[in-house]
Amino acid sequence: MIREKDAWMMNGYVGMLAIAILVAVTVMSFLETQFVIGGIALVITVALGSGITVVQPNQAAVVIFLGKYMGSIRKEGIVVTIPFSVRRMVSLRVRNFNSSRLKVNDINGNPIEIAAVIVFRVVDAAKAVFEVDRYEKYVEIQSETAIRAVATQYPYDTFTEDEMTLRGNADEVSKELAKDLQERLTVAGVEVLETRLTHLAYSTEVAQAMLQRQQASAIIAARQQIVEGAVGMVEDAISQLEKDGIVDLDEERRATMVNNLMVSIVSDNGTQPVVNTGSLYQ
């Protein structure tokens, strides 16, 4: 793999001064009919002039001479580099890529829509130019591929706290996406700075059905929690009554009290008390 290295260069102002001196030498030599000296000075002037390069801040110039990579220039300003070389400018600025809304299936097979923003920058200009074709397009395609891959590893949502989901663990999913994407983009000399999910929803054609399913799952999970809490409350109540000697319950009365307490706690509507004026056994 090609790795970035420094290209030969000299200070641009020194180079321009040298070019000015050579131009003067060329003119004087031709005026004095010293064509050999004038010709040599002219060739050197043209060679130095062809190597003048202006590099902007946060930009790198990749120098190519006769099809060979000669190095990169990161120093901003005007410089003189290898004569008659080709310089390809690569931006080192931080950039964003907003993916389109992708339709994928989560780990449970539910169709969802997902999108993300990728913050990246080029850290190796040589790799960006030579290792991949059009690194901007490469970043775009690999980003969408990584988003699809990560989305298929997790469910959209769940009601158990021990399982990671796309909706409930956005930070963790974003970190996993950044890790996966960095592995894909290293070959292009690109560093992933941050990834964030910008859109996450069920696909429109199944959104209503998924909403009903989500509501049903939420009701079941809530009911389970209510029942577990009610059982503990009933156990504590009966134990406290017997401990304090308030009532002496046999098995049948214990079952009746448990039934009444469970109905009172678990019922959606407020229960109406029934006054029993007789004996439980009549």
C-alpha positions in Angstrom: 0.0 0.0 0.0 1.1 3.5 -0.8 1.8 5.6 2.3 2.1 9.4 2.4 5.6 11.0 2.4 6.9 14.5 2.0 7.7 15.7 -1.5 10.7 17.8 -2.4 9.9 21.5 -2.3 11.5 24.8 -1.7 10.2 28.1 -0.4 8.0 29.7 -3.0 9.3 33.3 -2.5 12.9 32.1 -2.8 11.9 30.2 -5.9 10.2 33.2 -7.4 13.3 35.3 -6.7 15.5 32.7 -8.4 13.1 32.7 -11.4 13.3 36.6 -11.6 17.1 36.4 -11.5 17.2 33.7 -14.2 14.8 35.8 -16.4 17.2 38.7 -16.1 20.1 36.5 -17.0 18.3 35.1 -20.0 17.4 38.5 -21.3 21.0 39.8 -20.9 22.5 36.7 -22.4 20.3 37.0 -25.5 21.1 40.7 -25.8 24.8 39.9 -25.6 24.4 37.0 -28.1 25.4 34.4 -25.5 22.7 32.0 -26.6 24.1 29.0 -24.8 24.0 30.6 -21.4 20.7 32.3 -22.2 19.2 28.9 -23.4 20.3 27.2 -20.2 18.9 30.0 -18.0 15.6 29.8 -20.0 15.3 26.1 -19.5 15.9 26.4 -15.8 13.4 29.3 -15.5 10.7 27.3 -17.3 11.5 24.2 -15.1 11.2 26.2 -11.8 8.1 28.0 -13.0 6.4 24.7 -13.8 6.9 23.6 -10.2 5.2 26.6 -8.6 2.3 25.4 -6.4 -0.1 27.2 -4.1 -1.4 25.1 -1.2 -4.3 26.4 0.8 -4.8 25.8 4.6 -6.1 22.3 5.3 -5.1 21.1 1.9 -2.5 18.7 0.5 -0.9 18.5 -2.9 -0.1 15.0 -4.1 2.9 15.3 -6.5 3.1 12.8 -9.4 6.0 12.8 -11.8 6.0 10.5 -14.9 3.4 8.3 -13.3 5.2 7.9 -10.0 4.2 9.2 -6.6 6.9 11.6 -5.4 5.3 12.7 -2.1 2.8 15.2 -0.7 2.9 18.8 0.3 1.0 20.0 3.3 2.7 23.3 3.9 0.3 26.1 3.2 1.3 29.0 0.9 3.4 29.1 -2.2 6.1 26.6 -2.8 8.2 25.3 -5.7 8.2 21.5 -6.1 9.4 19.0 -8.7 9.3 20.6 -12.2 6.9 19.3 -14.8 5.0 17.2 -12.2 1.3 16.8 -11.8 -0.2 18.1 -8.5 -3.6 16.8 -7.3 -5.2 18.8 -4.6 -6.9 16.9 -1.7 -9.0 18.6 0.9 -8.1 17.8 4.5 -11.0 19.7 6.0 -13.7 18.0 8.2 -16.7 17.1 6.1 -20.2 15.6 6.6 -21.9 12.9 4.6 -25.7 12.6 5.1 -26.9 9.3 4.0 -30.3 8.8 2.4 -33.1 7.0 4.2 -32.3 3.3 3.8 -34.9 0.5 4.0 -33.5 -2.5 5.9 -34.7 -5.3 8.1 -33.7 -5.4 11.7 -32.5 -8.6 13.4 -36.2 -9.7 13.9 -37.0 -9.1 10.2 -39.0 -6.0 10.7 -38.6 -3.4 7.9 -37.3 -0.1 9.1 -36.0 3.2 7.7 -32.6 4.4 8.9 -30.3 7.2 8.1 -27.1 8.6 9.6 -24.6 11.5 9.3 -20.9 10.6 9.0 -18.3 13.2 10.0 -14.9 12.4 8.4 -11.7 13.9 7.1 -8.7 12.7 5.0 -5.6 12.0 7.0 -3.5 10.3 4.3 -3.8 12.1 0.9 -1.7 9.5 -0.9 -4.2 6.7 0.0 -7.1 8.8 -0.9 -5.8 9.4 -4.4 -4.1 6.1 -5.3 -5.8 3.3 -3.2 -9.4 4.0 -4.2 -11.1 5.5 -7.2 -12.9 8.7 -6.2 -12.6 8.5 -2.4 -15.7 10.7 -1.9 -17.9 8.2 -3.7 -16.1 5.4 -1.8 -17.0 7.0 1.5 -20.6 7.4 0.4 -21.0 3.7 -0.6 -19.1 2.3 2.3 -21.1 4.4 4.8 -24.4 3.2 3.5 -23.1 -0.4 3.5 -22.0 0.0 7.1 -25.3 1.5 8.2 -27.2 -1.5 6.6 -24.8 -4.0 8.3 -25.2 -2.4 11.8 -29.0 -2.1 11.5 -29.4 -5.8 10.8 -27.6 -6.7 14.1 -30.1 -5.2 16.5 -33.9 -5.1 17.0 -35.7 -1.8 16.4 -37.2 -1.9 19.9 -37.8 -4.3 22.8 -39.2 -4.2 26.3 -36.4 -6.0 28.1 -33.6 -4.0 29.6 -30.9 -6.6 28.9 -31.1 -6.3 25.1 -29.5 -3.5 23.1 -31.9 -1.9 20.5 -31.6 0.7 17.7 -34.0 3.0 19.3 -33.0 2.7 23.0 -29.2 2.5 22.5 -28.5 5.1 19.9 -25.1 6.1 21.4 -23.9 2.5 21.5 -25.2 1.8 18.0 -23.4 5.0 16.7 -20.1 3.8 18.2 -20.5 0.4 16.6 -21.2 2.1 13.3 -18.1 4.3 13.6 -15.9 1.3 14.4 -17.3 -0.7 11.5 -17.0 2.2 9.1 -13.4 3.1 10.2 -12.3 -0.4 9.3 -13.8 0.0 5.9 -12.3 3.5 5.2 -8.8 3.0 6.5 -7.7 1.8 3.1 -8.8 5.2 1.7 -6.8 7.2 4.2 -10.0 8.5 5.8 -10.6 9.0 9.6 -14.1 8.8 10.9 -14.6 11.4 13.6 -18.3 10.8 14.5 -21.4 9.0 13.4 -25.0 9.8 14.5 -28.3 8.3 13.5 -30.5 11.1 12.0 -33.6 9.0 11.2 -35.0 5.8 12.6 -38.6 4.6 12.1 -40.6 1.6 11.0 -41.2 1.4 7.2 -44.4 3.2 6.2 -46.1 0.1 4.9 -45.9 -1.7 8.2 -45.8 1.2 10.6 -49.4 0.8 11.7 -49.1 -2.9 12.3 -45.8 -2.5 14.1 -47.4 0.2 16.3 -50.1 -2.2 17.3 -47.6 -4.9 18.0 -45.5 -2.4 20.0 -48.5 -1.4 22.0 -49.5 -5.0 22.7 -45.9 -5.8 23.8 -45.9 -2.8 26.0 -49.2 -3.9 27.7 -47.9 -7.4 28.2 -44.7 -6.1 29.7 -46.6 -3.7 32.0 -49.0 -6.4 33.1 -46.2 -8.7 34.0 -44.6 -6.0 36.1 -47.9 -5.2 37.8 -48.5 -8.9 38.6 -45.0 -9.4 40.0 -45.4 -6.3 42.2 -48.9 -7.3 43.3 -47.7 -10.8 44.4 -45.0 -9.2 46.6 -47.5 -6.7 48.1 -50.0 -9.5 48.9 -47.3 -11.6 50.5 -46.1 -8.7 52.6 -49.7 -7.8 53.7 -50.6 -11.3 54.8 -47.3 -11.8 56.6 -47.7 -8.5 58.4 -51.3 -9.3 59.5 -50.4 -12.7 60.8 -47.2 -11.4 62.5 -49.2 -8.7 64.3 -51.9 -11.3 65.3 -54.7 -9.2 63.8 -56.3 -12.1 62.0 -55.9 -15.9 62.2 -56.3 -17.2 58.6 -56.9 -20.8 57.6 -56.2 -21.9 54.1 -59.6 -21.0 52.7 -59.6 -17.5 54.2 -56.0 -17.0 53.1 -57.0 -17.9 49.5 -60.0 -15.6 49.7 -57.9 -12.7 50.9 -55.2 -13.3 48.3 -57.9 -13.3 45.6 -59.4 -10.1 46.9 -56.1 -8.3 47.2 -54.9 -9.4 43.8 -58.1 -8.2 42.2 -57.9 -4.9 43.9 -54.3 -4.3 42.9 -54.3 -5.7 39.4 -57.7 -4.5 38.2 -57.7 -1.6 35.7 -60.9 -0.1 37.3 -61.4 0.7 40.9 -62.9 -2.3 42.8 -66.2 -1.9 44.7 -66.1 -3.4 48.2 -68.7 -6.0 49.1 -69.7 -6.1 52.8 -70.2 -9.7 54.1 -72.6 -9.6 57.0 -72.6 -13.3 57.5 -70.0 -16.0 57.8 -67.5 -16.9 55.1 -68.7 -20.6 55.3 -72.5 -19.9 54.9 
